[in-house]
Structures are given as C-alpha cells and as structure tokens.
C-alpha cells in the first residue's frame, strides 16, 4: 500500500456568527469543495456563560444535500418538519438528509442556555448526486455510546466510526452514497496509516493539536487535500490532536448553490425557492417556539 501525498493545506478563515466563534476551511480561498464535501463550519471552542442565548440556528430550509453535525462539547437540540426531534450530547453525531426539502432548527437546549458551559461543534455539508437530490428526507441522531470507539496507533489513538466500515466494524449511520466518516483522537507521538482507497476524495481537517500528514506539518484549523496517488494516509501526532477524517467517491456533477439549497442548475434553485415559499417543505413537525 502507498501513502498519498499532500496536495494542499488550507487555513480556516474566521467568520463569527453573532457571539458564536466560527471558522470555515471550505469553501475558502483556493478551494470551492472537496467533492462531495461542500462546506465545513467549526463553531467554538468557547464557553457560554449562564443565561446565554445559545446557538443562533433557528428554523431554516435545506434541499439537495446532507448535513452532518459533530457535537464535540456541549449539546445540541434538533427539530425538523419531518417530525424528528432530539438532543444530542457531547461525543454524538446527527446526520440529516435534506433531500427534497426540510426546515430544521439546531439550537441550544433550555438547560444549556440556563447553565452555560463549553461548546464546540462541527457541521459538514455532503452533496447528493442528481438522482438523489429529491430523495425523501431522513434524520439519524446517535449519542456517543452508540458510536464505535476503535483503538488505533498501538493504543495511542481512537477512531470513532460514524459511517462506513473499518476492519470488521461498521458505523451506526448508513450513508446513501457510501461515505466513510470518522473522528480521530491521537496522543502526542502516535503514528499510523489510515486506509483511503484510490479514486475516492479524502476529507481531512485538523480540529485541534498538530500532526504530520505524509511528512507535512499541519496545525489546528487547517484542511488538508490529498493527491489520488496512493491508498492510505500517513499520520504522526506532533501533539495531542483531534481530526475529522473521511473519504467518498466524487460525484463529478455541476454544483449550483444558493444559501441553503444545493442543486445542479439555476432552474432547480428557482424551483427550490418556489417550493419553500409555497410551504412544500413544511412536513409534519411544527417548529414554532423551537428552543424556547
């Protein structure tokens, strides 16, 4: 097996939302997407004081892609017009397929707004191919104890498997498009190789700490793009580190995005806007008073 080489290292740019610390590595200067991975927001880390307003993501629509939200610290309440509700605690993940259209809210539970506390969340957008953009919406929320924690790096690390297979273990969330997704925690000095089959695009973001990727030093808040010249990615932890690591088959179709809609053509964007305005995303789950 051959280690892939690093194609580029892209810093996340700071783009706070109200009082929410936010960094975004993709899209950014010189990188539009890592097909099919469209967008990543890194919220926090920060500490909210008691009596805070919580997260600002009240009801808003989506169509044509999936959102994957990783709760590293704190917790997150989810509500959507498909009738799904959950509160996911630290270490958990929620995976929402917007498909043909949903309105959802991602807000802080009342208990967090009252008591405050540490908060750190990642949200990743994963594109859907044209034949799945209008698929029926669905939602899966998994708490930390439902995510396999696989020892790696001779016991100096852990791979938390969210989707796909690693050895003989399968993640709890089935991906419509065969996405492999994980979070990886490494202790300083750990070294390992992770499989990244040729022909698939690697998504690698350093959440915290510092690592060497195929011989290149990468610090926190940087996205690494990889050449398709091998079938694994080599890591060495320069300090304790947390990584977001995944890979997927590229879709290779036109991407036309307008705010919360991601389709293949301008005409489809216009249709999404009209359908939303006509109430076709309303489904069965009321969102009035969410997070109050």
Beta strands, then each sheet from edge to edge (+ up, - down):
strand 1: 6-11
strand 2: 13-14
strand 3: 22-26
strand 4: 37-48
strand 5: 57-62
strand 6: 65-73
strand 7: 75-80
strand 8: 85-89
strand 9: 93-97
strand 10: 102-107
strand 11: 117-127
strand 12: 138-142
strand 13: 148-152
strand 14: 157-163
strand 15: 165-166
strand 16: 169-170
strand 17: 180-186
strand 18: 191-195
strand 19: 200-208
strand 20: 210-213
strand 21: 216-219
strand 22: 222-226
strand 23: 232-237
strand 24: 241-249
strand 25: 256-258
strand 26: 261-263
sheet 1: 1+ 22- 19+ 24- 17+ 14- 13+
sheet 2: 2+ 3- 4+ 11- 6+ 9- 12+
sheet 3: 5+ 10- 7+ 8-
sheet 4: 15+ 16-
sheet 5: 18+ 23- 20+ 21-
sheet 6: 25+ 26-
end
